[in-house]
Amino acid sequence: MLQYAFMQRAFIVGILLAVIIPLIGVVVVLKRLSMIGDALSHTSLAGVALGLILGINPLVGAVVTCTVAAFSIEFIRKRIPKYAEISIAIIMSVGIGLASVLSGFVKSAADFNSFLFGSIVAITDGELWLVVIVSVLVILAFVLFYKELMYISFDEKSARLAGVPVRRINFLVTLLTAVTVSVAARSVGALIVSSLMVIPVACAMQLAGSYKQTVIYSVVFAVLFTVAGLTLSYYLSLKPGGTIVLIGVAVLLPLLAVKRQ
C-alpha cells in the first residue's frame, strides 16, 4: 500500500497528528476539559461551511472559528470556575447551531461532508506541509514549556504561586488546541478528532505511574492506533478515521477491565 503517494501522505499526516493530538490531550484531560475537543471540532464545521460559502480555503475558516471558540471557552471558564464544563457546553451549542445553519448555504455537500469524518487519503501536498508546520510548533511548545504545562494541568492555583505564568501558558495551550483540532478535522474528521484527543490518554492512564509516562504512553498508543487503523482501512475498504477510533476503544475496554481487577 505504501507504493501509492496518497497512502504515503496519509501515513505521514496520521503519525504526525498521532504525536501532537495526545500532547494536547494530556493537558486537556488533566484539566478536566476532555470535551473541549468536541466543542472545537463542531465549531470548526461552522468555519468550514463559512469558508466554502465565501470561496476561501475551508481550513482557514476552521482555524479562525476554532481559535475564537477556544478563547471563548477560556473566557467563560474563568468567569465561572466552579462550573467550567458549562463553558464547553455553551460553545458546543453555538458551534453546532452555526454549522447546521451555514451548511444549508453550501453548494457542494460533498466538500462539507469530507470534513465530518475526514479524508486523510485525499490530503494534498499543501495540507501535508500545514500539518508538518503545526506539528513542529506543538512539539516545540510542549518541550520548551514541559514543566509549566505539567503544573497547570494539575493545579493552576499552585502553579501561579510557584511563579508559573499561568495566563500566558493557558493562552498558548488554547491557541495550539484550536489550531490542532481545526487541522486534524480535515484529516481524521471533525466528529472523530476529539476521540483521538481522549482515548489514547485514557489508555495511557491505565498503565502510567507518572505525568511523563502518561505523555509517552499516550503518544505510543495514538501512533499504534493510527498505523493499525490506516492499514486495516486500506485492505478492508473502511473509513480511516472511524477505524482508528474503534481500534482505540477496542484496546481501552480490556485495559479498563484489567485495571478494575
SULHU-V266635 format. One record per residue. RES is the residue in one small letter. SS is DSSP state (H for helix, E for strand, C for the rest). Layout:
res:RES ss:SS
res:RES ss:SS
//
This chain:
res:m ss:C
res:l ss:C
res:q ss:C
res:y ss:C
res:a ss:H
res:f ss:H
res:m ss:H
res:q ss:H
res:r ss:H
res:a ss:H
res:f ss:H
res:i ss:H
res:v ss:H
res:g ss:H
res:i ss:H
res:l ss:H
res:l ss:H
res:a ss:H
res:v ss:H
res:i ss:H
res:i ss:H
res:p ss:H
res:l ss:H
res:i ss:H
res:g ss:H
res:v ss:H
res:v ss:H
res:v ss:H
res:v ss:H
res:l ss:H
res:k ss:C
res:r ss:C
res:l ss:C
res:s ss:C
res:m ss:C
res:i ss:H
res:g ss:H
res:d ss:H
res:a ss:H
res:l ss:H
res:s ss:H
res:h ss:H
res:t ss:H
res:s ss:H
res:l ss:H
res:a ss:H
res:g ss:H
res:v ss:H
res:a ss:H
res:l ss:H
res:g ss:H
res:l ss:H
res:i ss:H
res:l ss:H
res:g ss:C
res:i ss:C
res:n ss:C
res:p ss:H
res:l ss:H
res:v ss:H
res:g ss:H
res:a ss:H
res:v ss:H
res:v ss:H
res:t ss:H
res:c ss:H
res:t ss:H
res:v ss:H
res:a ss:H
res:a ss:H
res:f ss:H
res:s ss:H
res:i ss:H
res:e ss:H
res:f ss:H
res:i ss:H
res:r ss:H
res:k ss:H
res:r ss:H
res:i ss:C
res:p ss:H
res:k ss:H
res:y ss:H
res:a ss:C
res:e ss:H
res:i ss:H
res:s ss:H
res:i ss:H
res:a ss:H
res:i ss:H
res:i ss:H
res:m ss:H
res:s ss:H
res:v ss:H
res:g ss:H
res:i ss:H
res:g ss:H
res:l ss:H
res:a ss:H
res:s ss:H
res:v ss:H
res:l ss:H
res:s ss:H
res:g ss:C
res:f ss:C
res:v ss:C
res:k ss:C
res:s ss:C
res:a ss:H
res:a ss:H
res:d ss:H
res:f ss:H
res:n ss:H
res:s ss:H
res:f ss:H
res:l ss:H
res:f ss:H
res:g ss:C
res:s ss:C
res:i ss:H
res:v ss:H
res:a ss:H
res:i ss:C
res:t ss:C
res:d ss:H
res:g ss:H
res:e ss:H
res:l ss:H
res:w ss:H
res:l ss:H
res:v ss:H
res:v ss:H
res:i ss:H
res:v ss:H
res:s ss:H
res:v ss:H
res:l ss:H
res:v ss:H
res:i ss:H
res:l ss:H
res:a ss:H
res:f ss:H
res:v ss:H
res:l ss:H
res:f ss:C
res:y ss:H
res:k ss:H
res:e ss:H
res:l ss:H
res:m ss:H
res:y ss:H
res:i ss:H
res:s ss:H
res:f ss:H
res:d ss:C
res:e ss:H
res:k ss:H
res:s ss:H
res:a ss:H
res:r ss:H
res:l ss:H
res:a ss:C
res:g ss:C
res:v ss:C
res:p ss:C
res:v ss:H
res:r ss:H
res:r ss:H
res:i ss:H
res:n ss:H
res:f ss:H
res:l ss:H
res:v ss:H
res:t ss:H
res:l ss:H
res:l ss:H
res:t ss:H
res:a ss:H
res:v ss:H
res:t ss:H
res:v ss:H
res:s ss:H
res:v ss:H
res:a ss:H
res:a ss:H
res:r ss:H
res:s ss:H
res:v ss:H
res:g ss:C
res:a ss:C
res:l ss:C
res:i ss:C
res:v ss:H
res:s ss:H
res:s ss:H
res:l ss:H
res:m ss:H
res:v ss:H
res:i ss:H
res:p ss:H
res:v ss:H
res:a ss:H
res:c ss:H
res:a ss:H
res:m ss:H
res:q ss:H
res:l ss:H
res:a ss:C
res:g ss:C
res:s ss:C
res:y ss:H
res:k ss:H
res:q ss:H
res:t ss:H
res:v ss:H
res:i ss:H
res:y ss:H
res:s ss:H
res:v ss:H
res:v ss:H
res:f ss:H
res:a ss:H
res:v ss:H
res:l ss:H
res:f ss:H
res:t ss:H
res:v ss:H
res:a ss:H
res:g ss:H
res:l ss:H
res:t ss:H
res:l ss:H
res:s ss:H
res:y ss:H
res:y ss:H
res:l ss:H
res:s ss:C
res:l ss:C
res:k ss:C
res:p ss:H
res:g ss:H
res:g ss:H
res:t ss:H
res:i ss:H
res:v ss:H
res:l ss:H
res:i ss:H
res:g ss:H
res:v ss:H
res:a ss:H
res:v ss:H
res:l ss:H
res:l ss:H
res:p ss:H
res:l ss:H
res:l ss:H
res:a ss:H
res:v ss:H
res:k ss:H
res:r ss:H
res:q ss:C
//
